[in-house]
Amino acid sequence: MTTCSYKPITNYHYKVIDLVYYFFSHQRDAREIINLKM
C-alpha cells in the first residue's frame, strides 16, 4: 500500500528533477552566451 501511493510521487519527483536540470542547463547556456556578448 505504501509503495503504491509512494511510486507516483517518486515519478513526479523525477520529472521535476528532469525539468529543473533541463532548465538549469539552458540557463547555463544563456549565461555563457551573455558572457560572450559582454
PDB file of N, CA, C and O in Angstrom:
ATOM      1  N   MET A   1       0.834  -1.202   0.000  1.00  0.00           N
ATOM      2  CA  MET A   1       0.000   0.000   0.000  1.00  0.00           C
ATOM      3  C   MET A   1       0.877   1.264   0.000  1.00  0.00           C
ATOM      4  O   MET A   1       0.622   2.197  -0.761  1.00  0.00           O
ATOM      5  N   THR A   2       1.886   1.286   0.839  1.00  0.00           N
ATOM      6  CA  THR A   2       2.760   2.468   0.895  1.00  0.00           C
ATOM      7  C   THR A   2       3.536   2.628  -0.405  1.00  0.00           C
ATOM      8  O   THR A   2       3.745   3.748  -0.869  1.00  0.00           O
ATOM      9  N   THR A   3       3.966   1.508  -0.998  1.00  0.00           N
ATOM     10  CA  THR A   3       4.723   1.589  -2.241  1.00  0.00           C
ATOM     11  C   THR A   3       3.841   2.104  -3.373  1.00  0.00           C
ATOM     12  O   THR A   3       4.298   2.880  -4.212  1.00  0.00           O
ATOM     13  N   CYS A   4       2.572   1.674  -3.400  1.00  0.00           N
ATOM     14  CA  CYS A   4       1.663   2.122  -4.459  1.00  0.00           C
ATOM     15  C   CYS A   4       1.407   3.620  -4.372  1.00  0.00           C
ATOM     16  O   CYS A   4       1.346   4.303  -5.394  1.00  0.00           O
ATOM     17  N   SER A   5       1.258   4.131  -3.154  1.00  0.00           N
ATOM     18  CA  SER A   5       0.993   5.563  -3.006  1.00  0.00           C
ATOM     19  C   SER A   5       2.284   6.372  -3.158  1.00  0.00           C
ATOM     20  O   SER A   5       2.246   7.561  -3.475  1.00  0.00           O
ATOM     21  N   TYR A   6       3.407   5.727  -2.931  1.00  0.00           N
ATOM     22  CA  TYR A   6       4.689   6.442  -2.978  1.00  0.00           C
ATOM     23  C   TYR A   6       5.263   6.479  -4.384  1.00  0.00           C
ATOM     24  O   TYR A   6       6.002   7.402  -4.725  1.00  0.00           O
ATOM     25  N   LYS A   7       4.937   5.495  -5.197  1.00  0.00           N
ATOM     26  CA  LYS A   7       5.525   5.400  -6.532  1.00  0.00           C
ATOM     27  C   LYS A   7       5.169   6.595  -7.426  1.00  0.00           C
ATOM     28  O   LYS A   7       6.072   7.149  -8.053  1.00  0.00           O
ATOM     29  N   PRO A   8       3.887   7.028  -7.519  1.00  0.00           N
ATOM     30  CA  PRO A   8       3.572   8.199  -8.337  1.00  0.00           C
ATOM     31  C   PRO A   8       4.305   9.451  -7.862  1.00  0.00           C
ATOM     32  O   PRO A   8       4.680  10.301  -8.669  1.00  0.00           O
ATOM     33  N   ILE A   9       4.508   9.560  -6.542  1.00  0.00           N
ATOM     34  CA  ILE A   9       5.208  10.724  -6.008  1.00  0.00           C
ATOM     35  C   ILE A   9       6.655  10.718  -6.505  1.00  0.00           C
ATOM     36  O   ILE A   9       7.179  11.762  -6.892  1.00  0.00           O
ATOM     37  N   THR A  10       7.296   9.560  -6.496  1.00  0.00           N
ATOM     38  CA  THR A  10       8.682   9.492  -6.955  1.00  0.00           C
ATOM     39  C   THR A  10       8.749   9.760  -8.459  1.00  0.00           C
ATOM     40  O   THR A  10       9.666  10.433  -8.929  1.00  0.00           O
ATOM     41  N   ASN A  11       7.780   9.237  -9.211  1.00  0.00           N
ATOM     42  CA  ASN A  11       7.766   9.505 -10.650  1.00  0.00           C
ATOM     43  C   ASN A  11       7.627  10.997 -10.915  1.00  0.00           C
ATOM     44  O   ASN A  11       8.321  11.544 -11.772  1.00  0.00           O
ATOM     45  N   TYR A  12       6.739  11.654 -10.190  1.00  0.00           N
ATOM     46  CA  TYR A  12       6.553  13.098 -10.332  1.00  0.00           C
ATOM     47  C   TYR A  12       7.817  13.827  -9.891  1.00  0.00           C
ATOM     48  O   TYR A  12       8.225  14.813 -10.505  1.00  0.00           O
ATOM     49  N   HIS A  13       8.428  13.333  -8.825  1.00  0.00           N
ATOM     50  CA  HIS A  13       9.651  13.956  -8.304  1.00  0.00           C
ATOM     51  C   HIS A  13      10.756  13.888  -9.359  1.00  0.00           C
ATOM     52  O   HIS A  13      11.464  14.869  -9.586  1.00  0.00           O
ATOM     53  N   TYR A  14      10.902  12.728 -10.000  1.00  0.00           N
ATOM     54  CA  TYR A  14      11.937  12.595 -11.025  1.00  0.00           C
ATOM     55  C   TYR A  14      11.634  13.474 -12.234  1.00  0.00           C
ATOM     56  O   TYR A  14      12.550  14.010 -12.858  1.00  0.00           O
ATOM     57  N   LYS A  15      10.367  13.623 -12.563  1.00  0.00           N
ATOM     58  CA  LYS A  15      10.008  14.511 -13.680  1.00  0.00           C
ATOM     59  C   LYS A  15      10.382  15.947 -13.349  1.00  0.00           C
ATOM     60  O   LYS A  15      10.878  16.681 -14.204  1.00  0.00           O
ATOM     61  N   VAL A  16      10.141  16.343 -12.103  1.00  0.00           N
ATOM     62  CA  VAL A  16      10.502  17.700 -11.672  1.00  0.00           C
ATOM     63  C   VAL A  16      12.012  17.882 -11.718  1.00  0.00           C
ATOM     64  O   VAL A  16      12.504  18.928 -12.143  1.00  0.00           O
ATOM     65  N   ILE A  17      12.749  16.859 -11.280  1.00  0.00           N
ATOM     66  CA  ILE A  17      14.215  16.942 -11.322  1.00  0.00           C
ATOM     67  C   ILE A  17      14.684  17.090 -12.764  1.00  0.00           C
ATOM     68  O   ILE A  17      15.583  17.882 -13.046  1.00  0.00           O
ATOM     69  N   ASP A  18      14.077  16.325 -13.686  1.00  0.00           N
ATOM     70  CA  ASP A  18      14.444  16.437 -15.101  1.00  0.00           C
ATOM     71  C   ASP A  18      14.162  17.841 -15.623  1.00  0.00           C
ATOM     72  O   ASP A  18      14.978  18.409 -16.348  1.00  0.00           O
ATOM     73  N   LEU A  19      13.013  18.402 -15.260  1.00  0.00           N
ATOM     74  CA  LEU A  19      12.670  19.751 -15.705  1.00  0.00           C
ATOM     75  C   LEU A  19      13.644  20.776 -15.143  1.00  0.00           C
ATOM     76  O   LEU A  19      14.097  21.671 -15.856  1.00  0.00           O
ATOM     77  N   VAL A  20      13.962  20.640 -13.861  1.00  0.00           N
ATOM     78  CA  VAL A  20      14.888  21.594 -13.228  1.00  0.00           C
ATOM     79  C   VAL A  20      16.273  21.483 -13.858  1.00  0.00           C
ATOM     80  O   VAL A  20      16.924  22.493 -14.129  1.00  0.00           O
ATOM     81  N   TYR A  21      16.718  20.248 -14.089  1.00  0.00           N
ATOM     82  CA  TYR A  21      18.033  20.047 -14.692  1.00  0.00           C
ATOM     83  C   TYR A  21      18.061  20.614 -16.105  1.00  0.00           C
ATOM     84  O   TYR A  21      19.035  21.250 -16.508  1.00  0.00           O
ATOM     85  N   TYR A  22      16.979  20.378 -16.862  1.00  0.00           N
ATOM     86  CA  TYR A  22      16.875  20.914 -18.223  1.00  0.00           C
ATOM     87  C   TYR A  22      16.897  22.439 -18.197  1.00  0.00           C
ATOM     88  O   TYR A  22      17.571  23.070 -19.011  1.00  0.00           O
ATOM     89  N   PHE A  23      16.160  23.022 -17.262  1.00  0.00           N
ATOM     90  CA  PHE A  23      16.092  24.481 -17.151  1.00  0.00           C
ATOM     91  C   PHE A  23      17.455  25.058 -16.800  1.00  0.00           C
ATOM     92  O   PHE A  23      17.900  26.034 -17.403  1.00  0.00           O
ATOM     93  N   PHE A  24      18.119  24.441 -15.812  1.00  0.00           N
ATOM     94  CA  PHE A  24      19.415  24.964 -15.381  1.00  0.00           C
ATOM     95  C   PHE A  24      20.476  24.792 -16.461  1.00  0.00           C
ATOM     96  O   PHE A  24      21.357  25.640 -16.597  1.00  0.00           O
ATOM     97  N   SER A  25      20.407  23.716 -17.226  1.00  0.00           N
ATOM     98  CA  SER A  25      21.379  23.530 -18.300  1.00  0.00           C
ATOM     99  C   SER A  25      21.197  24.616 -19.359  1.00  0.00           C
ATOM    100  O   SER A  25      22.181  25.114 -19.907  1.00  0.00           O
ATOM    101  N   HIS A  26      19.949  24.987 -19.652  1.00  0.00           N
ATOM    102  CA  HIS A  26      19.704  26.058 -20.616  1.00  0.00           C
ATOM    103  C   HIS A  26      20.053  27.428 -20.023  1.00  0.00           C
ATOM    104  O   HIS A  26      20.505  28.323 -20.738  1.00  0.00           O
ATOM    105  N   GLN A  27      19.841  27.582 -18.719  1.00  0.00           N
ATOM    106  CA  GLN A  27      20.241  28.823 -18.068  1.00  0.00           C
ATOM    107  C   GLN A  27      21.749  29.005 -18.167  1.00  0.00           C
ATOM    108  O   GLN A  27      22.225  30.117 -18.392  1.00  0.00           O
ATOM    109  N   ARG A  28      22.503  27.925 -18.001  1.00  0.00           N
ATOM    110  CA  ARG A  28      23.955  27.993 -18.091  1.00  0.00           C
ATOM    111  C   ARG A  28      24.365  28.398 -19.511  1.00  0.00           C
ATOM    112  O   ARG A  28      25.271  29.212 -19.693  1.00  0.00           O
ATOM    113  N   ASP A  29      23.688  27.820 -20.519  1.00  0.00           N
ATOM    114  CA  ASP A  29      23.982  28.193 -21.904  1.00  0.00           C
ATOM    115  C   ASP A  29      23.685  29.663 -22.144  1.00  0.00           C
ATOM    116  O   ASP A  29      24.448  30.359 -22.812  1.00  0.00           O
ATOM    117  N   ALA A  30      22.567  30.132 -21.593  1.00  0.00           N
ATOM    118  CA  ALA A  30      22.198  31.546 -21.753  1.00  0.00           C
ATOM    119  C   ALA A  30      23.240  32.437 -21.090  1.00  0.00           C
ATOM    120  O   ALA A  30      23.610  33.478 -21.634  1.00  0.00           O
ATOM    121  N   ARG A  31      23.713  32.027 -19.912  1.00  0.00           N
ATOM    122  CA  ARG A  31      24.736  32.828 -19.229  1.00  0.00           C
ATOM    123  C   ARG A  31      26.018  32.867 -20.048  1.00  0.00           C
ATOM    124  O   ARG A  31      26.662  33.913 -20.135  1.00  0.00           O
ATOM    125  N   GLU A  32      26.399  31.745 -20.648  1.00  0.00           N
ATOM    126  CA  GLU A  32      27.614  31.727 -21.466  1.00  0.00           C
ATOM    127  C   GLU A  32      27.453  32.630 -22.679  1.00  0.00           C
ATOM    128  O   GLU A  32      28.395  33.325 -23.060  1.00  0.00           O
ATOM    129  N   ILE A  33      26.268  32.632 -23.291  1.00  0.00           N
ATOM    130  CA  ILE A  33      26.014  33.495 -24.442  1.00  0.00           C
ATOM    131  C   ILE A  33      26.076  34.960 -24.020  1.00  0.00           C
ATOM    132  O   ILE A  33      26.651  35.792 -24.722  1.00  0.00           O
ATOM    133  N   ILE A  34      25.477  35.269 -22.865  1.00  0.00           N
ATOM    134  CA  ILE A  34      25.508  36.650 -22.362  1.00  0.00           C
ATOM    135  C   ILE A  34      26.953  37.063 -22.069  1.00  0.00           C
ATOM    136  O   ILE A  34      27.355  38.183 -22.384  1.00  0.00           O
ATOM    137  N   ASN A  35      27.731  36.165 -21.470  1.00  0.00           N
ATOM    138  CA  ASN A  35      29.131  36.477 -21.178  1.00  0.00           C
ATOM    139  C   ASN A  35      29.917  36.696 -22.464  1.00  0.00           C
ATOM    140  O   ASN A  35      30.783  37.570 -22.519  1.00  0.00           O
ATOM    141  N   LEU A  36      29.624  35.910 -23.499  1.00  0.00           N
ATOM    142  CA  LEU A  36      30.316  36.092 -24.777  1.00  0.00           C
ATOM    143  C   LEU A  36      29.948  37.437 -25.395  1.00  0.00           C
ATOM    144  O   LEU A  36      30.804  38.116 -25.960  1.00  0.00           O
ATOM    145  N   LYS A  37      28.683  37.821 -25.290  1.00  0.00           N
ATOM    146  CA  LYS A  37      28.261  39.116 -25.842  1.00  0.00           C
ATOM    147  C   LYS A  37      28.908  40.268 -25.087  1.00  0.00           C
ATOM    148  O   LYS A  37      29.297  41.270 -25.687  1.00  0.00           O
ATOM    149  N   MET A  38      29.022  40.122 -23.754  1.00  0.00           N
ATOM    150  CA  MET A  38      29.633  41.179 -22.955  1.00  0.00           C
ATOM    151  C   MET A  38      31.151  41.109 -23.081  1.00  0.00           C
ATOM    152  O   MET A  38      31.858  41.918 -22.481  1.00  0.00           O
TER     153      MET A  38
END
